[in-house]
Amino acid sequence: MAEHGGVRIPRVKLGTQGLEVSKLGFGCMGLSGVYTDPVPEEVGISIINDAFAKGITFFDTSDMYGHKTNEILVGKALKKLPREEVQLATKFGVVKRGADDVLVTNGTPDYVRSCCESSLQRLGVEYIDLYYVQRIDTSVPIEETMGELKKLVEEGKVKYIGLSEASLDTIRRAHAVHPITALQMEWSLWTREIEQEIVPLCRELGIGIVPYSPLGRGFFGGRGRESWN
């Protein structure tokens, strides 16, 4: 059990590779907008620090949240926290291009490495605990993407590797190159598709599942119901 400021939050092993996290994680995307307006930097830092004080040690960001500003915000918050007690997850693989910010994927080895180096710099850390492929680039064999990620693990820049929104075949092929620690998928009361095949595969391979939007983007938490009436 993690205990900070009198609050106790259970800890769980994520996958079978050794990563242990707080059972309740904090997704930092909303601090930089998306569903609401972005919060001021000092407010975002305060929120992250308050979450840690309440026992949350697992923080999730991405290089595409807030056009890279979310990683900078998280990095500033981390400077106020004991690094060895925080499990930091970030992601790469989605690129915004053109004036319309069209989203495309990139999983080439060179891009993998450049994204990792840039994220380390923005976050101000020496290693990333859990590094996700945020979306799969189907034009690049997953073996090539994973090969570069494996090198980053061997170099100590990444501790564990994760995938997000990956298919059964991709998960199996990626896991054959280097063990996948976690799979991030949408999973809530109204999004249950992964229970049919994805969940059993993850059990088979020893991969942890990190559900995103477990409260239906706030709907099941009582926010925004007026728009559904």
Backbone as numpy.savetxt, mean C-alpha at the origin, in Angstrom:
# Nx Ny Nz CAx CAy CAz Cx Cy Cz
-0.05 -7.51 21.13 -0.89 -6.31 21.13 -0.01 -5.07 21.13
-0.32 -4.11 20.24 0.38 -2.83 20.27 -0.36 -1.90 21.22
0.39 -1.18 22.03 -0.24 -0.29 22.99 0.45 1.06 22.93
-0.31 2.07 22.60 0.20 3.43 22.55 -0.86 4.33 23.18
-0.45 5.09 24.14 -1.39 6.01 24.76 -2.58 5.32 25.39
-2.40 4.08 25.88 -3.49 3.38 26.53 -4.40 2.62 25.59
-4.20 2.75 24.29 -5.04 2.07 23.32 -4.34 0.79 22.85
-5.08 -0.31 22.82 -4.49 -1.60 22.43 -5.09 -2.04 21.09
-4.24 -2.26 20.10 -4.66 -2.75 18.80 -3.92 -4.05 18.53
-4.63 -5.12 18.18 -3.95 -6.40 17.93 -2.97 -6.29 16.78
-1.97 -7.14 16.80 -1.01 -7.22 15.72 -1.20 -8.55 15.01
-0.96 -8.56 13.71 -1.14 -9.78 12.92 0.06 -9.96 12.00
0.30 -11.20 11.64 1.31 -11.50 10.64 0.67 -11.37 9.27
1.28 -10.57 8.42 0.76 -10.36 7.07 1.52 -11.29 6.14
0.85 -12.36 5.69 1.54 -13.35 4.90 2.43 -14.22 5.77
3.29 -14.99 5.13 4.14 -15.94 5.87 5.63 -15.61 5.73
5.95 -14.39 5.29 7.35 -14.03 5.08 7.98 -13.31 6.27
7.15 -13.02 7.30 7.72 -12.40 8.50 7.23 -11.01 8.82
6.45 -10.39 7.93 5.98 -9.03 8.19 4.84 -9.06 9.20
4.98 -8.27 10.26 3.94 -8.14 11.28 3.48 -6.69 11.32
2.17 -6.48 11.34 1.60 -5.13 11.27 0.48 -4.99 12.29
0.05 -3.76 12.53 -1.15 -3.55 13.33 -2.34 -4.04 12.51
-3.28 -4.68 13.17 -4.43 -5.25 12.46 -5.23 -4.18 11.74
-5.25 -3.00 12.29 -5.89 -1.85 11.66 -4.80 -0.99 11.04
-4.88 -0.77 9.73 -3.92 0.07 9.05 -4.52 1.42 8.72
-3.68 2.33 8.26 -4.13 3.68 7.90 -3.79 3.96 6.45
-4.81 4.09 5.62 -4.61 4.46 4.22 -4.51 5.97 4.11
-3.37 6.45 3.63 -3.10 7.90 3.66 -3.61 8.65 2.43
-4.16 7.95 1.45 -4.58 8.58 0.20 -5.50 9.78 0.42
-6.49 9.64 1.32 -7.48 10.69 1.50 -6.91 11.99 2.01
-5.72 11.95 2.61 -5.11 13.18 3.11 -4.72 14.12 1.97
-4.56 13.55 0.78 -4.15 14.36 -0.38 -5.29 14.55 -1.39
-6.52 14.36 -0.91 -7.65 14.60 -1.79 -8.34 13.32 -2.22
-8.70 13.23 -3.49 -9.42 12.12 -4.12 -10.90 12.19 -3.78
-11.30 11.79 -2.56 -12.71 11.81 -2.19 -13.14 13.14 -1.60
-12.20 13.84 -1.00 -12.46 15.16 -0.41 -11.31 16.08 -0.77
-11.38 17.31 -0.32 -10.27 18.23 -0.54 -9.07 17.78 0.29
-7.85 18.00 -0.21 -6.67 17.65 0.59 -6.61 18.47 1.86
-6.05 17.87 2.90 -5.92 18.59 4.17 -4.60 19.35 4.16
-4.50 20.42 4.93 -3.21 21.11 5.05 -2.14 20.16 5.57
-0.90 20.39 5.16 0.18 19.48 5.51 0.29 19.26 7.02
0.22 20.33 7.78 0.38 20.18 9.24 -0.76 19.35 9.84
-1.93 19.44 9.24 -3.07 18.64 9.71 -2.84 17.17 9.39
-2.38 16.90 8.16 -2.10 15.53 7.76 -1.05 14.87 8.65
0.01 15.62 8.96 1.06 15.10 9.85 0.48 14.79 11.22
-0.36 15.69 11.72 -0.98 15.50 13.03 -1.88 14.27 13.04
-2.62 14.04 11.95 -3.51 12.89 11.86 -2.71 11.59 11.91
-1.63 11.54 11.14 -0.79 10.33 11.12 -0.18 10.07 12.48
0.30 11.11 13.12 0.90 10.95 14.44 -0.14 10.54 15.49
-1.35 11.05 15.35 -2.41 10.68 16.27 -2.80 9.21 16.06
-2.82 8.76 14.80 -3.12 7.36 14.52 -2.09 6.45 15.16
-0.83 6.83 15.08 0.24 6.05 15.72 0.06 6.02 17.23
-0.30 7.15 17.79 -0.50 7.22 19.24 -1.63 6.30 19.69
-2.56 6.03 18.78 -3.69 5.16 19.09 -3.39 3.70 18.78
-2.16 3.39 18.36 -1.76 2.01 18.17 -1.65 1.54 16.73
-1.92 2.40 15.76 -1.77 2.03 14.36 -0.32 2.21 13.94
0.27 1.17 13.38 1.68 1.26 12.95 1.84 0.98 11.45
0.78 0.61 10.78 0.81 0.21 9.37 0.22 1.33 8.53
1.08 2.02 7.76 0.66 3.18 6.98 0.88 2.90 5.49
-0.10 3.29 4.68 -0.12 2.96 3.26 -0.21 4.23 2.41
0.70 4.36 1.45 0.69 5.49 0.54 1.02 5.00 -0.87
1.28 5.91 -1.78 1.62 5.57 -3.16 2.26 6.78 -3.83
3.08 6.50 -4.84 3.71 7.63 -5.53 2.71 8.43 -6.38
1.51 7.86 -6.62 0.55 8.61 -7.42 -0.47 9.38 -6.59
-0.49 9.17 -5.28 -1.43 9.91 -4.44 -0.99 11.37 -4.35
-1.89 12.25 -4.75 -1.58 13.67 -4.68 -0.43 14.08 -5.57
-0.26 13.36 -6.69 0.87 13.65 -7.60 2.19 13.64 -6.83
2.40 12.60 -6.04 3.62 12.34 -5.28 3.69 13.10 -3.95
2.77 14.04 -3.72 2.84 14.84 -2.48 2.49 14.02 -1.25
1.70 12.95 -1.41 1.31 12.16 -0.25 2.53 11.49 0.39
3.45 10.99 -0.44 4.66 10.39 0.11 5.48 11.41 0.88
5.54 12.63 0.39 6.28 13.69 1.09 5.64 13.95 2.44
4.31 14.03 2.46 3.57 14.25 3.71 3.83 13.12 4.70
3.72 11.88 4.23 3.95 10.73 5.10 5.37 10.74 5.62
6.32 11.07 4.75 7.71 11.13 5.16 7.95 12.13 6.28
7.31 13.28 6.20 7.46 14.30 7.25 6.85 13.80 8.56
5.74 13.09 8.47 5.13 12.55 9.68 6.02 11.48 10.31
6.65 10.67 9.47 7.50 9.59 9.98 8.69 10.12 10.76
9.15 11.31 10.43 10.29 11.88 11.14 9.99 12.10 12.61
8.70 12.14 12.96 8.30 12.33 14.35 8.03 11.00 15.06
8.21 9.89 14.32 7.88 8.57 14.87 9.11 7.67 14.87
9.14 6.66 15.75 10.25 5.69 15.74 10.15 4.79 14.52
11.09 4.92 13.59 11.00 4.21 12.31 10.86 2.70 12.48
11.56 2.13 13.45 11.55 0.68 13.61 10.19 0.15 14.09
9.31 1.06 14.54 7.99 0.63 15.00 6.90 0.85 13.94
7.29 1.39 12.81 6.33 1.69 11.73 6.52 0.71 10.58
5.40 0.23 10.03 5.43 -0.58 8.82 4.90 0.29 7.69
5.78 0.65 6.78 5.47 1.60 5.73 5.25 0.88 4.40
4.10 1.11 3.80 3.81 0.54 2.49 3.62 1.67 1.48
4.22 1.51 0.31 3.95 2.43 -0.78 3.89 1.63 -2.08
3.54 2.30 -3.16 3.25 1.60 -4.41 3.82 2.36 -5.60
3.92 1.64 -6.72 4.34 2.23 -7.99 3.60 1.49 -9.11
3.74 2.01 -10.32 3.21 1.28 -11.47 2.13 1.99 -12.25
1.58 3.08 -11.69 0.57 3.86 -12.39 1.14 5.24 -12.70
1.03 5.63 -13.95 1.61 6.90 -14.40 0.51 7.77 -14.99
0.51 9.05 -14.63 -0.42 10.00 -15.24 0.29 10.71 -16.38
-0.32 10.66 -17.56 0.31 11.27 -18.73 -0.65 12.23 -19.44
-0.05 13.24 -20.03 -0.81 14.18 -20.84 -1.57 15.19 -20.01
-2.15 16.17 -20.72 -2.88 17.24 -20.05 -4.11 16.72 -19.33
-4.65 15.59 -19.78 -5.86 15.03 -19.17 -5.56 14.02 -18.06
-4.28 13.87 -17.72 -3.87 12.93 -16.67 -4.40 11.52 -16.93
-4.21 11.05 -18.15 -4.61 9.69 -18.49 -3.73 8.71 -17.73
-4.35 7.71 -17.11 -3.61 6.74 -16.32 -3.14 5.58 -17.18
-1.84 5.30 -17.13 -1.26 4.16 -17.83 -0.38 3.40 -16.84
-0.08 2.15 -17.17 0.76 1.34 -16.28 2.16 1.20 -16.84
3.12 0.99 -15.95 4.51 0.80 -16.37 5.16 -0.16 -15.38
5.59 -1.31 -15.89 6.23 -2.29 -15.03 7.61 -2.68 -15.51
8.23 -1.83 -16.32 9.56 -2.15 -16.82 10.59 -2.10 -15.69
11.62 -2.93 -15.77 12.63 -2.94 -14.69 13.23 -1.57 -14.39
13.57 -0.81 -15.42 14.15 0.52 -15.19 13.18 1.41 -14.42
11.90 1.31 -14.77 10.90 2.14 -14.10 10.71 1.70 -12.65
10.73 0.40 -12.42 10.63 -0.13 -11.05 11.70 0.50 -10.17
12.94 0.45 -10.64 14.06 0.96 -9.85 13.97 2.47 -9.65
13.65 3.19 -10.71 13.59 4.65 -10.58 12.48 5.07 -9.62
11.35 4.35 -9.65 10.25 4.67 -8.74 10.65 4.41 -7.29
11.31 3.30 -7.06 11.74 2.97 -5.70 12.71 4.01 -5.17
13.69 4.37 -5.97 14.68 5.37 -5.54 14.00 6.70 -5.23
13.04 7.09 -6.08 12.34 8.36 -5.88 11.47 8.32 -4.63
10.79 7.19 -4.40 9.94 7.07 -3.21 10.77 7.11 -1.94
11.91 6.43 -1.94 12.79 6.48 -0.78 13.20 7.91 -0.45
13.48 8.68 -1.50 13.90 10.06 -1.30 12.74 10.91 -0.77
11.55 10.77 -1.37 10.41 11.57 -0.91 10.01 11.21 0.52
10.06 9.94 0.84 9.69 9.48 2.18 10.77 9.75 3.22
11.99 9.93 2.74 13.10 10.19 3.66 13.47 8.99 4.49
13.39 7.79 3.89 13.71 6.55 4.61 14.76 5.76 3.83
15.36 4.79 4.49 16.37 3.96 3.85 15.78 2.69 3.24
14.58 2.34 3.68 13.95 1.14 3.13 12.43 1.28 3.20
11.75 0.53 2.35 10.29 0.46 2.31 9.90 -0.91 2.85
9.03 -0.96 3.83 8.67 -2.25 4.41 7.90 -3.12 3.41
6.92 -2.55 2.74 6.09 -3.30 1.80 5.92 -2.47 0.53
6.46 -2.98 -0.58 6.42 -2.23 -1.84 5.51 -2.96 -2.81
4.42 -2.29 -3.18 3.40 -2.88 -4.05 3.58 -2.50 -5.52
3.26 -3.43 -6.40 2.97 -3.09 -7.79 1.51 -2.67 -7.78
1.25 -1.39 -7.99 -0.12 -0.88 -7.78 -1.10 -1.39 -8.83
-0.68 -1.42 -10.08 -1.47 -2.00 -11.15 -0.52 -2.73 -12.09
-0.98 -3.83 -12.65 -0.12 -4.69 -13.45 -0.02 -4.17 -14.89
1.21 -4.03 -15.36 1.46 -3.65 -16.75 1.45 -4.94 -17.58
0.36 -5.17 -18.30 0.21 -6.42 -19.03 1.09 -6.48 -20.28
1.75 -5.36 -20.62 2.65 -5.37 -21.78 4.05 -5.84 -21.39
4.29 -5.99 -20.10 5.59 -6.42 -19.59 5.39 -7.71 -18.81
6.12 -8.78 -19.12 5.98 -10.01 -18.33 6.19 -9.73 -16.85
5.30 -10.23 -16.02 5.40 -9.97 -14.58 6.73 -10.47 -14.03
7.31 -11.48 -14.69 8.61 -11.99 -14.25 9.69 -10.92 -14.32
9.61 -10.02 -15.31 10.60 -8.96 -15.44 10.42 -7.92 -14.33
9.17 -7.55 -14.06 8.89 -6.61 -12.98 9.37 -7.17 -11.65
9.02 -8.43 -11.39 9.39 -9.06 -10.13 10.90 -9.27 -10.01
11.56 -9.50 -11.13 13.01 -9.68 -11.10 13.71 -8.46 -10.54
13.25 -7.28 -10.94 13.87 -6.04 -10.44 13.49 -5.81 -8.98
12.26 -6.13 -8.62 11.85 -6.00 -7.22 12.67 -6.93 -6.33
12.95 -8.12 -6.83 13.78 -9.07 -6.07 15.16 -8.48 -5.82
15.72 -7.80 -6.82 17.02 -7.16 -6.64 16.96 -6.08 -5.56
15.86 -5.33 -5.53 15.71 -4.27 -4.53 15.62 -4.86 -3.12
15.00 -6.03 -3.01 14.96 -6.72 -1.72 16.37 -7.15 -1.32
17.11 -7.71 -2.26 18.47 -8.16 -1.98 19.37 -7.00 -1.59
19.08 -5.81 -2.10 19.87 -4.62 -1.78 19.43 -3.96 -0.48
18.36 -4.44 0.13 17.88 -3.88 1.38 17.02 -2.64 1.24
16.66 -2.26 0.03 15.83 -1.07 -0.18 14.35 -1.37 0.02
13.99 -2.63 -0.14 12.61 -3.10 0.06 12.68 -4.34 0.94
11.76 -4.42 1.91 11.72 -5.59 2.80 10.83 -6.69 2.23
9.61 -6.31 1.80 8.63 -7.27 1.32 7.94 -6.73 0.08
7.44 -7.65 -0.75 6.83 -7.27 -2.03 5.34 -7.57 -2.00
4.56 -6.66 -2.57 3.12 -6.84 -2.67 2.60 -6.57 -4.06
1.41 -7.04 -4.34 0.71 -6.78 -5.59 -0.64 -6.15 -5.27
-1.17 -5.39 -6.21 -2.50 -4.81 -6.04 -3.31 -5.07 -7.31
-4.54 -5.53 -7.12 -5.46 -5.79 -8.24 -4.82 -6.71 -9.28
-4.33 -7.85 -8.84 -3.67 -8.80 -9.74 -4.56 -10.02 -9.97
-4.42 -10.64 -11.13 -5.19 -11.83 -11.47 -4.56 -13.07 -10.87
-5.29 -14.19 -10.92 -4.78 -15.45 -10.40 -3.47 -15.84 -11.07
-3.42 -15.76 -12.39 -2.22 -16.15 -13.12 -1.05 -15.26 -12.76
-1.29 -13.96 -12.67 -0.22 -13.02 -12.33 0.32 -13.29 -10.93
-0.57 -13.57 -9.99 -0.13 -13.86 -8.62 0.77 -15.08 -8.58
0.35 -16.14 -9.27 1.15 -17.37 -9.28 2.52 -17.15 -9.92
2.55 -16.48 -11.04 3.80 -16.26 -11.76 4.73 -15.35 -10.96
4.16 -14.31 -10.36 4.98 -13.38 -9.57 5.56 -14.09 -8.35
4.74 -14.88 -7.69 5.15 -15.59 -6.48 6.26 -16.60 -6.76
6.30 -17.11 -8.00 7.34 -18.07 -8.38 8.71 -17.40 -8.49
8.73 -16.08 -8.76 9.99 -15.34 -8.87 10.50 -14.94 -7.50
9.60 -14.43 -6.67 9.93 -14.04 -5.30 8.65 -14.07 -4.50
8.68 -14.58 -3.27 7.45 -14.67 -2.48 6.71 -13.34 -2.36
5.43 -13.37 -2.62 4.58 -12.21 -2.43 4.08 -12.22 -0.99
4.25 -11.12 -0.30 3.82 -11.04 1.10 2.37 -10.63 1.23
1.91 -9.70 0.37 0.56 -9.19 0.53 -0.07 -8.87 -0.83
-1.37 -9.06 -0.88 -2.17 -8.67 -2.04 -3.18 -7.66 -1.58
-3.21 -6.50 -2.23 -4.17 -5.46 -1.87 -5.31 -5.48 -2.90
-6.52 -5.69 -2.39 -7.70 -5.76 -3.25 -8.86 -5.07 -2.56
-9.80 -4.56 -3.36 -11.02 -4.01 -2.76 -11.84 -5.17 -2.20
-12.28 -5.02 -0.94 -13.03 -6.10 -0.28 -13.91 -5.46 0.79
-15.19 -5.56 0.61 -16.12 -4.99 1.57 -17.44 -5.75 1.48
-18.45 -5.27 2.19 -19.75 -5.92 2.16 -20.36 -5.93 0.76
-19.98 -4.94 -0.07 -20.56 -4.93 -1.42 -19.55 -5.30 -2.52
-18.36 -5.65 -2.14 -17.35 -6.10 -3.11 -16.78 -7.41 -2.59
-17.32 -8.53 -3.05 -17.00 -9.83 -2.48 -16.37 -10.80 -3.48
-16.09 -10.32 -4.70 -15.66 -11.23 -5.76 -14.39 -12.02 -5.42
-13.51 -11.42 -4.65 -12.23 -12.09 -4.40 -12.39 -13.34 -3.55
-13.54 -13.50 -2.91 -13.74 -14.65 -2.04 -13.83 -15.97 -2.82
-14.15 -15.89 -4.10 -14.36 -17.10 -4.88 -13.05 -17.80 -5.23
-12.05 -17.04 -5.71 -10.81 -17.67 -6.16 -9.55 -17.04 -5.58
-9.56 -15.72 -5.41 -8.37 -15.01 -4.94 -8.02 -15.39 -3.51
-9.01 -15.38 -2.62 -8.75 -15.71 -1.21 -8.21 -17.13 -1.06
-8.83 -18.13 -1.69 -8.26 -19.48 -1.58 -6.83 -19.59 -2.12
-6.52 -18.88 -3.20 -5.15 -18.91 -3.73 -4.17 -18.30 -2.74
-4.55 -17.18 -2.13 -3.67 -16.53 -1.16 -3.43 -17.44 0.05
-4.47 -18.16 0.47 -4.29 -19.12 1.57 -3.30 -20.21 1.15
-3.43 -20.67 -0.07 -2.55 -21.72 -0.58 -1.09 -21.28 -0.61
-0.86 -20.04 -1.03 0.50 -19.55 -1.21 1.05 -18.82 0.02
0.24 -18.63 1.03 0.71 -17.92 2.23 0.83 -16.43 2.04
-0.07 -15.86 1.25 -0.07 -14.42 0.97 -1.14 -13.74 1.81
-0.78 -12.67 2.50 -1.76 -11.91 3.26 -2.59 -11.03 2.34
-3.79 -10.70 2.78 -4.68 -9.83 2.00 -4.90 -8.53 2.77
-4.68 -7.42 2.09 -4.94 -6.10 2.66 -6.16 -5.53 1.93
-7.33 -5.51 2.56 -8.52 -4.98 1.88 -8.46 -3.46 1.82
-8.72 -2.91 0.64 -8.87 -1.45 0.59 -10.36 -1.13 0.43
-10.73 0.04 0.88 -12.14 0.48 0.93 -13.04 -0.53 1.64
-12.63 -1.04 2.81 -13.46 -2.03 3.51 -14.79 -1.46 4.00
-14.87 -0.13 4.11 -16.12 0.51 4.51 -16.86 1.11 3.32
-16.58 0.58 2.13 -17.29 1.07 0.94 -17.07 2.55 0.70
-15.79 2.97 0.81 -15.43 4.39 0.61 -16.21 5.31 1.53
-16.44 4.81 2.75 -17.11 5.61 3.77 -18.60 5.35 3.89
-19.19 4.68 2.91 -20.64 4.47 2.93 -21.08 3.67 4.16
-20.34 2.59 4.47 -20.71 1.76 5.61 -20.27 2.37 6.93
-19.57 3.50 6.86 -19.21 4.21 8.08 -20.16 5.37 8.35
-21.20 5.49 7.51 -22.21 6.52 7.73 -21.94 7.82 7.01
-20.92 7.85 6.13 -20.59 9.10 5.43 -21.14 9.06 4.00
-21.79 10.12 3.60 -22.22 10.24 2.21 -23.51 9.51 1.88
-24.26 9.06 2.88 -25.48 8.31 2.58 -26.54 9.18 1.92
-26.47 10.49 2.18 -27.48 11.38 1.61 -27.53 11.25 0.09
-26.36 11.03 -0.53 -26.30 10.97 -1.99 -26.91 9.68 -2.53
-27.17 8.70 -1.64 -27.74 7.43 -2.08 -29.26 7.39 -1.87
-29.83 8.40 -1.23 -31.27 8.39 -0.95 -32.08 8.85 -2.15
